[in-house]
Amino acid sequence: MTISYHDFNTLFNAAATEQDKFRFIAEWSSSSIFFPEGEDSPDIDAAELSDALSNIWDVAHMSTRDIRQHLGLTQSAFAERFCIPRRTVENWEYRGGRVPPYNILALADITGMLKVKRV
């Protein structure tokens, strides 16, 4: 599924603040983002839409550990691959360091974990 950067930003920020994945999917699956008022109803596959919203929510709730483990990398290998100091990766994973959502989004995007295409 492909959506605009603006609409993706709206969805990503909403997903980051919604703790219930199924509520997020239910609320946004009938959004004017996908079904604009006054326009003919677009041909949107319900399963594809649900999968896209699920993926956005998953990415918004990922940690660096989730991404690292998905890639099968050690902390050292992850740090080296992305030019991040190893101590920073350790801090993110063990010491409760706050990783900005845009960093998680960038890492998920370049590793292929984000499936939604943006234009």
A tleap script that builds the chain and sets N, CA, C and O, in Angstrom:
source leaprc.protein.ff14SB
mol = sequence {
  NMET THR ILE SER TYR HIE ASP PHE ASN THR
  LEU PHE ASN ALA ALA ALA THR GLU GLN ASP
  LYS PHE ARG PHE ILE ALA GLU TRP SER SER
  SER SER ILE PHE PHE PRO GLU GLY GLU ASP
  SER PRO ASP ILE ASP ALA ALA GLU LEU SER
  ASP ALA LEU SER ASN ILE TRP ASP VAL ALA
  HIE MET SER THR ARG ASP ILE ARG GLN HIE
  LEU GLY LEU THR GLN SER ALA PHE ALA GLU
  ARG PHE CYS ILE PRO ARG ARG THR VAL GLU
  ASN TRP GLU TYR ARG GLY GLY ARG VAL PRO
  PRO TYR ASN ILE LEU ALA LEU ALA ASP ILE
  THR GLY MET LEU LYS VAL LYS ARG CVAL
}
set mol.1.N position { 0.844 -1.168 0.000 }
set mol.1.CA position { 0.000 0.000 0.000 }
set mol.1.C position { 0.890 1.232 0.000 }
set mol.1.O position { 1.930 1.256 0.659 }
set mol.2.N position { 0.480 2.254 -0.741 }
set mol.2.CA position { 1.222 3.492 -0.838 }
set mol.2.C position { 0.354 4.640 -0.351 }
set mol.2.O position { -0.802 4.767 -0.753 }
set mol.3.N position { 0.917 5.479 0.522 }
set mol.3.CA position { 0.204 6.658 0.996 }
set mol.3.C position { 1.156 7.851 0.978 }
set mol.3.O position { 2.372 7.691 0.869 }
set mol.4.N position { 0.592 9.033 1.084 }
set mol.4.CA position { 1.419 10.238 1.064 }
set mol.4.C position { 2.233 10.348 2.355 }
set mol.4.O position { 1.874 9.777 3.384 }
set mol.5.N position { 3.321 11.084 2.276 }
set mol.5.CA position { 4.145 11.312 3.464 }
set mol.5.C position { 3.329 12.012 4.553 }
set mol.5.O position { 3.458 11.697 5.736 }
set mol.6.N position { 2.494 12.957 4.144 }
set mol.6.CA position { 1.670 13.690 5.109 }
set mol.6.C position { 0.721 12.741 5.844 }
set mol.6.O position { 0.622 12.776 7.071 }
set mol.7.N position { 0.032 11.901 5.090 }
set mol.7.CA position { -0.902 10.953 5.709 }
set mol.7.C position { -0.159 9.934 6.566 }
set mol.7.O position { -0.631 9.554 7.637 }
set mol.8.N position { 1.002 9.495 6.094 }
set mol.8.CA position { 1.793 8.562 6.890 }
set mol.8.C position { 2.182 9.200 8.220 }
set mol.8.O position { 2.091 8.557 9.266 }
set mol.9.N position { 2.611 10.450 8.188 }
set mol.9.CA position { 2.983 11.160 9.407 }
set mol.9.C position { 1.813 11.201 10.390 }
set mol.9.O position { 1.990 10.978 11.588 }
set mol.10.N position { 0.627 11.486 9.877 }
set mol.10.CA position { -0.575 11.504 10.719 }
set mol.10.C position { -0.799 10.139 11.361 }
set mol.10.O position { -1.042 10.043 12.564 }
set mol.11.N position { -0.716 9.088 10.554 }
set mol.11.CA position { -0.956 7.734 11.048 }
set mol.11.C position { 0.132 7.291 12.030 }
set mol.11.O position { -0.171 6.691 13.061 }
set mol.12.N position { 1.393 7.584 11.715 }
set mol.12.CA position { 2.492 7.172 12.581 }
set mol.12.C position { 2.387 7.839 13.949 }
set mol.12.O position { 2.563 7.183 14.976 }
set mol.13.N position { 2.102 9.132 13.965 }
set mol.13.CA position { 1.961 9.834 15.240 }
set mol.13.C position { 0.762 9.326 16.037 }
set mol.13.O position { 0.836 9.214 17.261 }
set mol.14.N position { -0.334 9.018 15.359 }
set mol.14.CA position { -1.506 8.459 16.047 }
set mol.14.C position { -1.186 7.074 16.598 }
set mol.14.O position { -1.591 6.740 17.712 }
set mol.15.N position { -0.470 6.276 15.832 }
set mol.15.CA position { -0.110 4.923 16.279 }
set mol.15.C position { 0.799 4.976 17.495 }
set mol.15.O position { 0.666 4.163 18.409 }
set mol.16.N position { 1.720 5.929 17.510 }
set mol.16.CA position { 2.669 6.035 18.618 }
set mol.16.C position { 1.975 6.356 19.936 }
set mol.16.O position { 2.471 5.990 21.002 }
set mol.17.N position { 0.840 7.033 19.874 }
set mol.17.CA position { 0.142 7.410 21.107 }
set mol.17.C position { -0.974 6.443 21.482 }
set mol.17.O position { -1.501 6.512 22.592 }
set mol.18.N position { -1.339 5.552 20.580 }
set mol.18.CA position { -2.404 4.581 20.864 }
set mol.18.C position { -1.795 3.272 21.350 }
set mol.18.O position { -1.026 2.635 20.629 }
set mol.19.N position { -2.131 2.878 22.545 }
set mol.19.CA position { -1.572 1.649 23.119 }
set mol.19.C position { -2.265 0.385 22.630 }
set mol.19.O position { -1.686 -0.700 22.685 }
set mol.20.N position { -3.485 0.514 22.159 }
set mol.20.CA position { -4.258 -0.649 21.711 }
set mol.20.C position { -4.195 -0.750 20.183 }
set mol.20.O position { -4.789 0.061 19.472 }
set mol.21.N position { -3.479 -1.739 19.702 }
set mol.21.CA position { -3.281 -1.917 18.263 }
set mol.21.C position { -4.606 -2.081 17.521 }
set mol.21.O position { -4.796 -1.493 16.456 }
set mol.22.N position { -5.518 -2.873 18.075 }
set mol.22.CA position { -6.770 -3.155 17.370 }
set mol.22.C position { -7.691 -1.940 17.350 }
set mol.22.O position { -8.451 -1.755 16.399 }
set mol.23.N position { -7.630 -1.117 18.384 }
set mol.23.CA position { -8.397 0.130 18.387 }
set mol.23.C position { -7.851 1.066 17.312 }
set mol.23.O position { -8.614 1.698 16.582 }
set mol.24.N position { -6.518 1.149 17.222 }
set mol.24.CA position { -5.902 1.982 16.188 }
set mol.24.C position { -6.360 1.544 14.803 }
set mol.24.O position { -6.771 2.375 13.994 }
set mol.25.N position { -6.292 0.258 14.527 }
set mol.25.CA position { -6.697 -0.252 13.210 }
set mol.25.C position { -8.168 0.041 12.949 }
set mol.25.O position { -8.531 0.490 11.862 }
set mol.26.N position { -9.019 -0.212 13.948 }
set mol.26.CA position { -10.456 0.020 13.777 }
set mol.26.C position { -10.762 1.494 13.523 }
set mol.26.O position { -11.576 1.826 12.661 }
set mol.27.N position { -10.109 2.371 14.274 }
set mol.27.CA position { -10.388 3.802 14.131 }
set mol.27.C position { -9.913 4.368 12.802 }
set mol.27.O position { -10.597 5.196 12.201 }
set mol.28.N position { -8.755 3.932 12.340 }
set mol.28.CA position { -8.185 4.529 11.139 }
set mol.28.C position { -8.572 3.818 9.850 }
set mol.28.O position { -8.356 4.367 8.770 }
set mol.29.N position { -9.133 2.623 9.923 }
set mol.29.CA position { -9.476 1.891 8.691 }
set mol.29.C position { -10.654 2.510 7.946 }
set mol.29.O position { -10.898 2.179 6.785 }
set mol.30.N position { -11.376 3.397 8.599 }
set mol.30.CA position { -12.473 4.086 7.905 }
set mol.30.C position { -12.179 5.580 7.759 }
set mol.30.O position { -13.087 6.376 7.519 }
set mol.31.N position { -10.932 5.947 7.904 }
set mol.31.CA position { -10.510 7.348 7.876 }
set mol.31.C position { -10.684 7.980 6.497 }
set mol.31.O position { -10.680 7.303 5.468 }
set mol.32.N position { -10.834 9.291 6.519 }
set mol.32.CA position { -10.915 10.035 5.255 }
set mol.32.C position { -9.590 9.987 4.494 }
set mol.32.O position { -9.535 10.344 3.317 }
set mol.33.N position { -8.532 9.549 5.158 }
set mol.33.CA position { -7.263 9.332 4.450 }
set mol.33.C position { -7.475 8.313 3.333 }
set mol.33.O position { -6.939 8.460 2.234 }
set mol.34.N position { -8.244 7.302 3.620 }
set mol.34.CA position { -8.469 6.226 2.653 }
set mol.34.C position { -9.803 6.353 1.925 }
set mol.34.O position { -9.966 5.842 0.817 }
set mol.35.N position { -10.752 7.034 2.554 }
set mol.35.CA position { -12.095 7.185 1.992 }
set mol.35.C position { -12.511 8.659 2.049 }
set mol.35.O position { -13.329 9.039 2.887 }
set mol.36.N position { -11.951 9.488 1.160 }
set mol.36.CA position { -12.251 10.924 1.184 }
set mol.36.C position { -13.743 11.195 0.965 }
set mol.36.O position { -14.392 10.565 0.130 }
set mol.37.N position { -14.260 12.141 1.734 }
set mol.37.CA position { -15.671 12.503 1.611 }
set mol.37.C position { -15.926 13.143 0.256 }
set mol.37.O position { -15.108 13.914 -0.244 }
set mol.38.N position { -17.050 12.819 -0.319 }
set mol.38.CA position { -17.436 13.410 -1.589 }
set mol.38.C position { -16.783 12.791 -2.803 }
set mol.38.O position { -17.055 13.210 -3.928 }
set mol.39.N position { -15.943 11.821 -2.607 }
set mol.39.CA position { -15.296 11.147 -3.736 }
set mol.39.C position { -15.852 9.739 -3.869 }
set mol.39.O position { -16.384 9.165 -2.919 }
set mol.40.N position { -15.715 9.197 -5.079 }
set mol.40.CA position { -16.122 7.810 -5.273 }
set mol.40.C position { -15.316 6.930 -4.341 }
set mol.40.O position { -14.148 7.202 -4.064 }
set mol.41.N position { -15.942 5.888 -3.866 }
set mol.41.CA position { -15.275 4.972 -2.949 }
set mol.41.C position { -14.131 4.263 -3.681 }
set mol.41.O position { -14.360 3.566 -4.669 }
set mol.42.N position { -12.916 4.441 -3.200 }
set mol.42.CA position { -11.777 3.807 -3.877 }
set mol.42.C position { -11.785 2.286 -3.673 }
set mol.42.O position { -12.366 1.769 -2.718 }
set mol.43.N position { -11.132 1.604 -4.586 }
set mol.43.CA position { -10.987 0.157 -4.453 }
set mol.43.C position { -9.840 -0.143 -3.511 }
set mol.43.O position { -8.688 -0.237 -3.934 }
set mol.44.N position { -10.154 -0.293 -2.238 }
set mol.44.CA position { -9.138 -0.608 -1.245 }
set mol.44.C position { -9.445 -1.969 -0.667 }
set mol.44.O position { -10.546 -2.225 -0.180 }
set mol.45.N position { -8.454 -2.837 -0.727 }
set mol.45.CA position { -8.598 -4.170 -0.156 }
set mol.45.C position { -8.542 -4.059 1.364 }
set mol.45.O position { -7.556 -3.564 1.910 }
set mol.46.N position { -9.582 -4.509 2.049 }
set mol.46.CA position { -9.676 -4.381 3.507 }
set mol.46.C position { -8.516 -5.076 4.215 }
set mol.46.O position { -7.990 -4.557 5.200 }
set mol.47.N position { -8.118 -6.236 3.724 }
set mol.47.CA position { -7.008 -6.963 4.349 }
set mol.47.C position { -5.696 -6.208 4.160 }
set mol.47.O position { -4.881 -6.145 5.080 }
set mol.48.N position { -5.486 -5.635 2.975 }
set mol.48.CA position { -4.268 -4.865 2.719 }
set mol.48.C position { -4.227 -3.616 3.607 }
set mol.48.O position { -3.175 -3.261 4.138 }
set mol.49.N position { -5.372 -2.959 3.761 }
set mol.49.CA position { -5.445 -1.781 4.614 }
set mol.49.C position { -5.159 -2.149 6.066 }
set mol.49.O position { -4.412 -1.450 6.751 }
set mol.50.N position { -5.742 -3.228 6.527 }
set mol.50.CA position { -5.511 -3.690 7.901 }
set mol.50.C position { -4.038 -4.042 8.111 }
set mol.50.O position { -3.458 -3.707 9.143 }
set mol.51.N position { -3.441 -4.711 7.138 }
set mol.51.CA position { -2.015 -5.067 7.229 }
set mol.51.C position { -1.138 -3.810 7.272 }
set mol.51.O position { -0.173 -3.757 8.034 }
set mol.52.N position { -1.464 -2.812 6.468 }
set mol.52.CA position { -0.682 -1.577 6.440 }
set mol.52.C position { -0.783 -0.845 7.779 }
set mol.52.O position { 0.226 -0.389 8.317 }
set mol.53.N position { -1.987 -0.735 8.310 }
set mol.53.CA position { -2.168 -0.068 9.601 }
set mol.53.C position { -1.485 -0.847 10.721 }
set mol.53.O position { -0.905 -0.257 11.633 }
set mol.54.N position { -1.555 -2.159 10.646 }
set mol.54.CA position { -0.881 -3.006 11.634 }
set mol.54.C position { 0.623 -2.780 11.588 }
set mol.54.O position { 1.272 -2.675 12.628 }
set mol.55.N position { 1.178 -2.706 10.380 }
set mol.55.CA position { 2.615 -2.477 10.223 }
set mol.55.C position { 3.025 -1.115 10.766 }
set mol.55.O position { 4.060 -0.994 11.421 }
set mol.56.N position { 2.227 -0.096 10.501 }
set mol.56.CA position { 2.535 1.243 11.021 }
set mol.56.C position { 2.525 1.221 12.549 }
set mol.56.O position { 3.419 1.785 13.179 }
set mol.57.N position { 1.529 0.581 13.145 }
set mol.57.CA position { 1.457 0.511 14.613 }
set mol.57.C position { 2.655 -0.263 15.159 }
set mol.57.O position { 3.276 0.153 16.137 }
set mol.58.N position { 2.973 -1.385 14.526 }
set mol.58.CA position { 4.112 -2.186 14.989 }
set mol.58.C position { 5.400 -1.369 14.985 }
set mol.58.O position { 6.151 -1.390 15.960 }
set mol.59.N position { 5.657 -0.659 13.907 }
set mol.59.CA position { 6.877 0.138 13.805 }
set mol.59.C position { 6.873 1.254 14.851 }
set mol.59.O position { 7.905 1.540 15.457 }
set mol.60.N position { 5.732 1.877 15.060 }
set mol.60.CA position { 5.643 2.967 16.043 }
set mol.60.C position { 5.921 2.476 17.462 }
set mol.60.O position { 6.260 3.270 18.339 }
set mol.61.N position { 5.779 1.174 17.689 }
set mol.61.CA position { 5.982 0.619 19.028 }
set mol.61.C position { 7.231 -0.254 19.128 }
set mol.61.O position { 7.414 -0.961 20.119 }
set mol.62.N position { 8.086 -0.211 18.115 }
set mol.62.CA position { 9.310 -1.006 18.139 }
set mol.62.C position { 10.378 -0.359 19.004 }
set mol.62.O position { 10.374 0.846 19.254 }
set mol.63.N position { 11.272 -1.194 19.440 }
set mol.63.CA position { 12.466 -0.714 20.127 }
set mol.63.C position { 13.666 -1.035 19.242 }
set mol.63.O position { 13.555 -1.792 18.278 }
set mol.64.N position { 14.800 -0.459 19.578 }
set mol.64.CA position { 16.003 -0.811 18.827 }
set mol.64.C position { 16.328 -2.286 19.021 }
set mol.64.O position { 16.842 -2.934 18.110 }
set mol.65.N position { 16.031 -2.815 20.196 }
set mol.65.CA position { 16.261 -4.240 20.437 }
set mol.65.C position { 15.427 -5.080 19.466 }
set mol.65.O position { 15.926 -6.066 18.922 }
set mol.66.N position { 14.161 -4.702 19.242 }
set mol.66.CA position { 13.309 -5.431 18.290 }
set mol.66.C position { 13.945 -5.449 16.906 }
set mol.66.O position { 14.003 -6.490 16.250 }
set mol.67.N position { 14.416 -4.302 16.476 }
set mol.67.CA position { 15.026 -4.198 15.144 }
set mol.67.C position { 16.318 -5.011 15.091 }
set mol.67.O position { 16.556 -5.752 14.138 }
set mol.68.N position { 17.140 -4.868 16.113 }
set mol.68.CA position { 18.417 -5.594 16.155 }
set mol.68.C position { 18.184 -7.100 16.130 }
set mol.68.O position { 18.852 -7.825 15.392 }
set mol.69.N position { 17.238 -7.566 16.936 }
set mol.69.CA position { 16.964 -9.002 16.984 }
set mol.69.C position { 16.370 -9.498 15.668 }
set mol.69.O position { 16.677 -10.607 15.231 }
set mol.70.N position { 15.524 -8.689 15.034 }
set mol.70.CA position { 14.967 -9.057 13.732 }
set mol.70.C position { 16.090 -9.272 12.712 }
set mol.70.O position { 16.011 -10.156 11.859 }
set mol.71.N position { 17.128 -8.452 12.814 }
set mol.71.CA position { 18.267 -8.560 11.897 }
set mol.71.C position { 19.238 -9.662 12.300 }
set mol.71.O position { 20.128 -10.027 11.531 }
set mol.72.N position { 19.064 -10.191 13.512 }
set mol.72.CA position { 19.953 -11.241 13.990 }
set mol.72.C position { 21.347 -10.742 14.317 }
set mol.72.O position { 22.324 -11.475 14.160 }
set mol.73.N position { 21.448 -9.500 14.769 }
set mol.73.CA position { 22.749 -8.908 15.052 }
set mol.73.C position { 22.991 -8.775 16.553 }
set mol.73.O position { 22.059 -8.600 17.338 }
set mol.74.N position { 24.244 -8.862 16.924 }
set mol.74.CA position { 24.640 -8.534 18.284 }
set mol.74.C position { 24.596 -7.014 18.420 }
set mol.74.O position { 24.472 -6.295 17.429 }
set mol.75.N position { 24.699 -6.536 19.656 }
set mol.75.CA position { 24.748 -5.085 19.850 }
set mol.75.C position { 25.945 -4.476 19.117 }
set mol.75.O position { 25.832 -3.421 18.492 }
set mol.76.N position { 27.078 -5.146 19.202 }
set mol.76.CA position { 28.283 -4.630 18.532 }
set mol.76.C position { 28.106 -4.578 17.019 }
set mol.76.O position { 28.469 -3.589 16.382 }
set mol.77.N position { 27.555 -5.630 16.451 }
set mol.77.CA position { 27.356 -5.674 15.000 }
set mol.77.C position { 26.324 -4.637 14.555 }
set mol.77.O position { 26.480 -4.003 13.511 }
set mol.78.N position { 25.279 -4.472 15.349 }
set mol.78.CA position { 24.255 -3.468 15.060 }
set mol.78.C position { 24.878 -2.071 15.088 }
set mol.78.O position { 24.659 -1.261 14.187 }
set mol.79.N position { 25.655 -1.808 16.131 }
set mol.79.CA position { 26.313 -0.505 16.269 }
set mol.79.C position { 27.231 -0.239 15.082 }
set mol.79.O position { 27.246 0.864 14.536 }
set mol.80.N position { 27.986 -1.241 14.691 }
set mol.80.CA position { 28.905 -1.071 13.564 }
set mol.80.C position { 28.151 -0.844 12.263 }
set mol.80.O position { 28.515 0.031 11.477 }
set mol.81.N position { 27.106 -1.623 12.032 }
set mol.81.CA position { 26.352 -1.517 10.779 }
set mol.81.C position { 25.748 -0.128 10.601 }
set mol.81.O position { 25.732 0.409 9.493 }
set mol.82.N position { 25.250 0.457 11.699 }
set mol.82.CA position { 24.564 1.741 11.590 }
set mol.82.C position { 25.384 2.927 12.099 }
set mol.82.O position { 24.862 4.034 12.239 }
set mol.83.N position { 26.679 2.690 12.377 }
set mol.83.CA position { 27.592 3.750 12.829 }
set mol.83.C position { 27.064 4.443 14.083 }
set mol.83.O position { 27.102 5.668 14.203 }
set mol.84.N position { 26.578 3.636 15.000 }
set mol.84.CA position { 26.081 4.122 16.284 }
set mol.84.C position { 27.074 3.644 17.349 }
set mol.84.O position { 27.455 2.473 17.343 }
set mol.85.N position { 27.493 4.511 18.251 }
set mol.85.CA position { 28.391 4.043 19.305 }
set mol.85.C position { 27.765 2.875 20.085 }
set mol.85.O position { 26.585 2.917 20.434 }
set mol.86.N position { 28.562 1.842 20.351 }
set mol.86.CA position { 28.063 0.661 21.061 }
set mol.86.C position { 27.439 1.035 22.396 }
set mol.86.O position { 26.412 0.478 22.783 }
set mol.87.N position { 28.047 1.962 23.090 }
set mol.87.CA position { 27.510 2.409 24.385 }
set mol.87.C position { 26.115 3.016 24.219 }
set mol.87.O position { 25.268 2.876 25.102 }
set mol.88.N position { 25.880 3.677 23.115 }
set mol.88.CA position { 24.559 4.247 22.850 }
set mol.88.C position { 23.538 3.134 22.681 }
set mol.88.O position { 22.442 3.207 23.236 }
set mol.89.N position { 23.890 2.105 21.920 }
set mol.89.CA position { 22.991 0.960 21.745 }
set mol.89.C position { 22.717 0.308 23.098 }
set mol.89.O position { 21.573 -0.028 23.405 }
set mol.90.N position { 23.745 0.130 23.895 }
set mol.90.CA position { 23.554 -0.433 25.238 }
set mol.90.C position { 22.623 0.439 26.064 }
set mol.90.O position { 21.741 -0.070 26.755 }
set mol.91.N position { 22.813 1.726 25.997 }
set mol.91.CA position { 21.962 2.644 26.746 }
set mol.91.C position { 20.504 2.527 26.294 }
set mol.91.O position { 19.593 2.503 27.121 }
set mol.92.N position { 20.293 2.455 24.997 }
set mol.92.CA position { 18.938 2.320 24.477 }
set mol.92.C position { 18.285 1.035 24.981 }
set mol.92.O position { 17.096 1.025 25.300 }
set mol.93.N position { 19.050 -0.035 25.054 }
set mol.93.CA position { 18.471 -1.327 25.390 }
set mol.93.C position { 18.418 -1.629 26.880 }
set mol.93.O position { 17.461 -2.250 27.343 }
set mol.94.N position { 19.408 -1.211 27.631 }
set mol.94.CA position { 19.493 -1.638 29.028 }
set mol.94.C position { 19.288 -0.544 30.058 }
set mol.94.O position { 18.912 -0.823 31.196 }
set mol.95.N position { 19.525 0.661 29.681 }
set mol.95.CA position { 19.468 1.731 30.678 }
set mol.95.C position { 18.282 2.661 30.472 }
set mol.95.O position { 18.237 3.755 31.033 }
set mol.96.N position { 17.344 2.230 29.683 }
set mol.96.CA position { 16.130 3.016 29.489 }
set mol.96.C position { 16.322 4.292 28.695 }
set mol.96.O position { 15.540 5.234 28.815 }
set mol.97.N position { 17.371 4.317 27.881 }
set mol.97.CA position { 17.600 5.500 27.054 }
set mol.97.C position { 16.457 5.709 26.081 }
set mol.97.O position { 15.937 4.751 25.508 }
set mol.98.N position { 16.074 6.931 25.897 }
set mol.98.CA position { 14.960 7.268 25.011 }
set mol.98.C position { 15.470 7.393 23.582 }
set mol.98.O position { 16.370 8.185 23.303 }
set mol.99.N position { 14.902 6.622 22.696 }
set mol.99.CA position { 15.240 6.694 21.281 }
set mol.99.C position { 14.130 7.491 20.594 }
set mol.99.O position { 12.964 7.105 20.673 }
set mol.100.N position { 14.464 8.582 19.930 }
set mol.100.CA position { 13.430 9.353 19.251 }
set mol.100.C position { 12.688 8.487 18.225 }
set mol.100.O position { 13.305 7.683 17.526 }
set mol.101.N position { 11.366 8.653 18.138 }
set mol.101.CA position { 10.586 7.845 17.183 }
set mol.101.C position { 11.094 7.945 15.749 }
set mol.101.O position { 11.001 6.974 14.998 }
set mol.102.N position { 11.630 9.103 15.355 }
set mol.102.CA position { 12.119 9.226 13.984 }
set mol.102.C position { 13.338 8.350 13.740 }
set mol.102.O position { 13.577 7.933 12.607 }
set mol.103.N position { 14.122 8.059 14.792 }
set mol.103.CA position { 15.243 7.131 14.630 }
set mol.103.C position { 14.740 5.703 14.446 }
set mol.103.O position { 15.245 4.965 13.600 }
set mol.104.N position { 13.753 5.324 15.233 }
set mol.104.CA position { 13.157 3.993 15.079 }
set mol.104.C position { 12.565 3.853 13.680 }
set mol.104.O position { 12.764 2.837 13.013 }
set mol.105.N position { 11.838 4.877 13.240 }
set mol.105.CA position { 11.227 4.851 11.912 }
set mol.105.C position { 12.293 4.701 10.831 }
set mol.105.O position { 12.131 3.903 9.908 }
set mol.106.N position { 13.372 5.457 10.938 }
set mol.106.CA position { 14.446 5.376 9.933 }
set mol.106.C position { 15.084 3.992 9.920 }
set mol.106.O position { 15.324 3.427 8.854 }
set mol.107.N position { 15.359 3.446 11.106 }
set mol.107.CA position { 15.959 2.109 11.177 }
set mol.107.C position { 15.007 1.046 10.625 }
set mol.107.O position { 15.427 0.156 9.885 }
set mol.108.N position { 13.727 1.141 10.985 }
set mol.108.CA position { 12.743 0.171 10.484 }
set mol.108.C position { 12.609 0.282 8.966 }
set mol.108.O position { 12.444 -0.725 8.276 }
set mol.109.N position { 12.680 1.499 8.456 }
set mol.109.CA position { 12.547 1.714 7.022 }
set mol.109.C position { 13.732 1.131 6.259 }
set mol.109.O position { 13.542 0.406 5.283 }
set mol.110.N position { 14.944 1.439 6.692 }
set mol.110.CA position { 16.105 0.976 5.926 }
set mol.110.C position { 16.366 -0.518 6.098 }
set mol.110.O position { 17.092 -1.112 5.301 }
set mol.111.N position { 15.787 -1.128 7.121 }
set mol.111.CA position { 15.953 -2.570 7.287 }
set mol.111.C position { 14.813 -3.365 6.648 }
set mol.111.O position { 14.809 -4.595 6.690 }
set mol.112.N position { 13.848 -2.658 6.058 }
set mol.112.CA position { 12.744 -3.337 5.377 }
set mol.112.C position { 11.611 -3.762 6.270 }
set mol.112.O position { 10.699 -4.457 5.825 }
set mol.113.N position { 11.649 -3.356 7.532 }
set mol.113.CA position { 10.582 -3.743 8.461 }
set mol.113.C position { 9.323 -2.901 8.246 }
set mol.113.O position { 8.222 -3.334 8.587 }
set mol.114.N position { 9.479 -1.708 7.687 }
set mol.114.CA position { 8.330 -0.865 7.356 }
set mol.114.C position { 7.894 -1.231 5.954 }
set mol.114.O position { 8.644 -1.038 4.997 }
set mol.115.N position { 6.701 -1.752 5.828 }
set mol.115.CA position { 6.210 -2.236 4.531 }
set mol.115.C position { 5.415 -1.198 3.761 }
set mol.115.O position { 5.233 -1.340 2.551 }
set mol.116.N position { 4.938 -0.160 4.430 }
set mol.116.CA position { 4.095 0.847 3.796 }
set mol.116.C position { 4.972 1.785 2.970 }
set mol.116.O position { 5.948 2.346 3.468 }
set mol.117.N position { 4.608 1.942 1.710 }
set mol.117.CA position { 5.350 2.839 0.825 }
set mol.117.C position { 4.757 4.244 0.932 }
set mol.117.O position { 3.549 4.417 1.098 }
set mol.118.N position { 5.648 5.249 0.832 }
set mol.118.CA position { 5.224 6.628 0.924 }
set mol.118.C position { 5.630 7.386 -0.327 }
set mol.118.O position { 6.693 7.148 -0.900 }
set mol.119.N position { 4.759 8.309 -0.743 }
set mol.119.CA position { 5.045 9.143 -1.931 }
set mol.119.C position { 4.822 10.601 -1.603 }
set mol.119.O position { 5.007 11.462 -2.463 }
savepdb mol mol.pdb
quit
